[in-house]
């Protein structure tokens, strides 16, 4: 282990969580800004181009979920090995995780390239929009390995206690993407205008940067990559360990966006203006959740290392602290949005009716924000413990048993505000149940 790596099994848990979380907040904000920038510039090309980009979102979110899952699998096994002070195994597992991710993503990229037209026809794309999607996704699938492999490398770097470098890389990639996208979309000097393909090329360039730097840090700084071909039996064992967590974690990451897609369909029955307001509000809500996303990313290496070191009391303390932070942050956001929901909504939509409806959602739905935070923190903790089925169960309980059914019932029998209340209720109930069960289970282990 390099000197830059931090032992998360000793010292103040408060300090460790802060040191892991704060850089991640900045990194996640930078990453999320890329999607908004791409949408903004592609939207200036025309309605068809924006529609084409919108069609790609479900697929790109699904692929991102795969990367998150593989990263969670790698982080779980590596952090536990580091906690157990088995550096040799940690390095072997890190290297094998990257090999596994590379093989899986190459297969999926090839399948993706061969199925672009039929897949998006099933999703409803046709004519000129379908042609634009084909041109965009061809480049996007080629860039896919440059997305997944760095995300797994980032998870490994965080697993050894370093959250700063992954955040620096995320910020750097975002800056490159934000600079490159308008140049490649509209052209500049000798560089021709690539239109919608320009957004995909901008993403590709940023991801190549991310890949090179992430692997450099993992190999030279953290010394977590071993340049020795593993024995087949060893590789199979690593594969089993990583995918045991990776597959359920990937599915869990995909559950929430899938649920939001269904609820968007429910909200669509109240009219186009309401859908637009929901879109504006959920963008604001997503940004409000960034510190809780960062907490869920930070808790994994802390839980993994301490569990591997058999310091289970520290795991319980860390989870309790993260719950407390979710509640404090949510109270702050709720207070802030009470005064500023409508002005913030107006910055994203010039339509007064949309801004008013968006602020109505934010005033009601964000009451349950803390519950959603508890769910994602608990799920990340259980992934790090090597109990990914419990983690997936948390997401399914929150989304499939509460969020979607309550929203559908409210939409069918009541008004739009009842849907917002249903969303808040789903988060509150899931937070209470998941939080109680997680603490009960952890106390039994201690």
N, C-alpha and C positions, 0 to 999 in steps of 0.2 A: 504494500500500500504506500502511495507517495505521501510526502509531507503535507501536500495540499488537502488530502482526504481527512475527514473529520470522524472521530469516534463518537457516535451518537448514543452510546451506552453509558457515558459518564457525563458529569456536569449538569448544569441547569437545563431542564426540559423547556422552560419558557424561552431561554436564549436560543436553544437549538431550533425550536419551531419558528421563532422570529427570523433566525438566520436563513432557514430554508424557505420560508413563505414570502418574505419581502421581495427577493429577487424574482421569484416566480410570478408575483403580481405584475411586475413590469413586463416580464417576458410574455405572459399570456395576453396582456393588453396589446402588446406589439403584434402578436400573431393574429388576434381578432381584428385588428385594424386593417389587415391585408384584405380580408373579404369585403369590408365596407369600401375600401379604395377601388378594388376591382369592379364592384357593382357600380360605383359612381362613374368611373371612366367608360365602362362598357355601355352603361345607360345612355351616355351622350352619343353613342353610335346610332341608336334607334331602338324602337320597341322590339323588333325581331331579335336583335342581338341580346337585349336584356332578357327576353323570354328564353332564348337558348341557354343563357347562363343560369337562369332559374331552374330549368329542367335538369341541369347537372348537379344541383345541390344535394338531392337525396343520395346520389351515387358517391359524391365526394365525401359526404358525411359518413357514409358506411365504410369507406376506405379509411378515413381518419379513425373510426372506431376500431378497425383492425389494428392500426398502428398503436393506439392507446392500449389495446388488449395485449399485444406482444410486448409493449413496454412494461406493462404491469406484471406480466409473467417474468420478464427478465429482472425487474426490480425486486420482486418477491424472493426469488431464489438467490440472487446476488447479495441482497441486504442481509438475509438470514445467514449466509455463509460468512459474510464480513463480521456479523455479530458473534458468530461462533469462533472467530479468529482463524478461520480456515481460508487464508488468502489464495492458496493454490487452487482450491475448488472454486472460489469466487471468480478468479481469472478464467478458468476453464469454462464456467457457466456463462460468463460475459461474452467470451469469444463464440461459444456455441449458439448463444442467443442471437448474435449478429448473423451467423451463418444461416440459422433457421429462418430468420426474418428475410434475408436475401433470397433464399430459395422460394419461400412462400410468395413473396411479393412479385418475383419474376413470373411465376406461374399465373398469378392473378392478373398481372399486366398483359400477358399474352392472351388469356381468356377475354379480358376486357377489350383488347384491340380487335378481336375476332367477332365480338358481339355488340359493337356500338350501335349499328343501325337497327337490328331487331329489338334490342333492349329499349331504346328510346322511342321506337315506334309503339311498343307496348305501353310506355308511359304517356303516349299521346302526342309526341312530336311528329311533325310532318312538313313537307314542302321545304321552303327556304330555311326555316328554323332548324329542321333536321340536318340539312347540309352544314349549317354553321356549327351545330353540336358535334358532328362527325369531325370537322376540322379542329375544333377546340379539344375534344376528348382524345384524339390521336396523340396530340402533344402531351396532354395531361397524363395519359397512361404511361407514356415513355418516361415522364418525370416522377412517376409513382415510387420507384425504388429510392429516389432521392428525398422522398417524404418519410417513408416508413423506417429506413435504416437509421437516419439521424434521430428519430423519435425514440427508437430502442437504445441508441447510444446515449441520449440524454437521460433516459431512465437509469441506465447503468451508472452514469456519472453521479446522478443524485443518490443512487443507492449506496455509494461510498461516502456520502455526506457533503457533496459539493453542489449547491444549487445555483451558484453565481455564474459559472461558465455556460450551463445550458441556457440561462436567461440572456447572457451576452450574445450567444449564437442566435437565439430567437429574435432578439432586437436587431441584430445585424442583417439577418435574412429578411425581416420585415422592411427595413430601410431600403435594402436593395430592390425588393419587390415594388415598393411604393415609388421609387425613382424610375425603375425600368418600365413599369406598366404603361404610364402615359406616353413615354417615348416610343415604345414598340406598338402601342395601339394606334396612335395618330401620326407617327413618323417624326423625325427631327433631323435636319441637315441631310447627310448622306444616308441615314437610316430610313428605309421605306415604312409606310403605314401597314401593319399586319392585321389591323382591325381586331376582331374578337380573338384571333390566334395570338395577338400581341400580349393579351392577358395571360395566356397559357405559357408563352415564351418567358414572360417576366417571372412567373412562378417557377419555371424550370431553372432559370439562372440563379434565383434566390436559394432554391433547394440544393443545387450543386455546391454553392458556397457552404450551406448548412452541413451537407454530408462531409465535405473535406475537413472542415474545422471540428466537427463533432468527433470524427474518427481520430483526428490528430490529438485532441485532448484526451480521449479515452486511451490511446496507445502511448503517447509520449509523456503526458502530464500525470495521468492516473495509473498508467502501466497495467491496464485491465484487459488488454488484448494479447493473446499468446499466438505467435506465428508458428505454430506446430499443428500439423494435421491430426485431429483426434482419431482414436480408434473407433471403429464403427459402433461397437457396443457402448462406448462412452458417449458417443454422439446421440445414440438412441435414448439413453438415460436422460441426457440433458434435454432432449426434445420433449420427452414425456413430462419432465418437471416444468419446463417453460410453458408448454401448451396446456397443461393441467390448469394453470391460472389464466393463461393468455386467451383461450377460446371463450370461457365464460365471461371474462373481463371485457372482451371485445363485444360480445353480445349485450352485456350490461350497458356499455357506452352507447350502443345503437338504440336501446329501448326508449330513452327520453326523446330524441328527435323523431322517432317513429310515432310516439304518443302525441307530440306537438302537431305532426302532420294530420292525425285523425281529428284532433280538437280544432285545427284550422278549418277542416271540413264542416264541423258543427257550427263554428262561428260564421262561416260563409252563408249559412241560411238566414242570417240577419242582414245581409247586404254587403256590397263591395266596400263601402266606406268603413264598416265594422272590421272587415278583414284587414284593410290597410292600417286601421288603428291598432289592431292586434299585432301586426307586423312591426309597427313603430314601437309599441310598448314592450314586446318581447326582446327587441334589440336593446332597449334601455335596461330591461330586467337582466339580460345576459351580462351586460357590463357591470351591473350592481352585484352580480354573483361572482365576479372575478376573484376577490379575496378568498371566497369559500372554495372556488376551484383550486386556488393556490394552496390553501390549507389541505385539501384532499391529496394534492400532489406531494406535499411536504410530509404528511403523516406516514406515507408508505415506507420510506427508508427508516424513519424513526421507529416505527412499529417492527419492521423486519429485523433491524439490527438488535433491538432490545429483546425480541422474541428469540432470536438466534443465540443471544447471550444468556437466555433464561432469566431475564430481568422483567418478569411479567407485570410487576407492580408499576414499572415505568410506562409500560404500554397503556395500562388503565389510566394513569395520570395524564398521559399525552392526549388520549381520546377525550377525557373530561375537559381538558383545557381547550381543545379544538371546538367542542360543543359550546363552551362558554363564549368563545370568540365569535362563533356563528350567531349566537343570540345577541351579543353586543352590537355586532356589525349590522344585523338585520334591524335592530331598534334604531340605529343611526340612519339607515337608508329610509326606513318608514317615516321618520321625522323629517328628513330632507325632502322626500317626495311629497309630503303633506303640503309643503310650501312651494316646491319647484316642479312638480310633475307636469303641469301644463306648459310653463315656459320651455322646459327641456323638450317636451313633445313637439312644440312649435318649431324648434330648431331643425327637427327631422322631417317635419311636414308643414308646408305653408297653408294647408287647409285647416281652418279654425275648427270645423266639425270633427275632423280626424284627430286633431290635437286634444280636443275636449274628451273624446271617447277613449283615447289612449291614456289620458290622466285618470279617467274613471277606473280603467283596468288597474293601473299602477296603485291607486289609492286602496283598492280592495285586495287584489291578488298578492301583493307584496307583504301582507300581514303574515302569510305562511312561509316567507322566505327562509327563516331560520330552520324550519322543518326540512326543507330541501337540502340545506347545508348539512344538517345532521345525517341525512341519508347518504349523500355523496362522500362525506368523511368516513362514515361507518363502512361503506362499500370498499373504499380504498384501503381501510385498515384490515378488513377481512381478506382482501386480495393479498396484502403483504403477509398475512398469517398463513397463507397457503390454503384458505378456505373460500375459493372463488364461487362455489355454488351458493353459499350464504349471501355473498355479495350480489350475485345475479338475482337471487330471491328478493333482496331489498329493493332493487330497481323494478322488478316485476310487481311486487306488492304495491309500491308507490304509484307506478304508471298504469299497469294493466288492471289492478283491482280497485284503485281509487281515482286517479287523475282522469283517465278516459271514461269509465262508467259514470262517475258523478257529473262530468261535463256534458256527456251525451244526454243524461236524464234531465239536467237543468236546461239544456238547449231545446229539448223536445217539449217540455211541459211548462217552462217558465220564461223569463226575459233574459236579456244578455247579461245584466248585472248578476243574475243567479249563476250564470256560467262562471263569472269571475269569483263569486263566493265559493263555488264548487272547487275551483282550482286552489284557492287558499285553504279550504278544508282538507283537500287531498294532501297538501304539504304539511299541514298541522298534524293530521292523524298519522301520516307515515313517519314524521319526525318523532312523535311521541312513542309510537310502537317500536320503531327501529332503534331509537336511542335507548329505550328501556331494555330491549332484548340484548343489545350489544353490551351494555354495562353489566347486566345480569350474567351474561356468558363470561365476560372477562373476569368478573369478581370470583366466579367459580374456579377459574384457572389459577388465580392468585392464592 
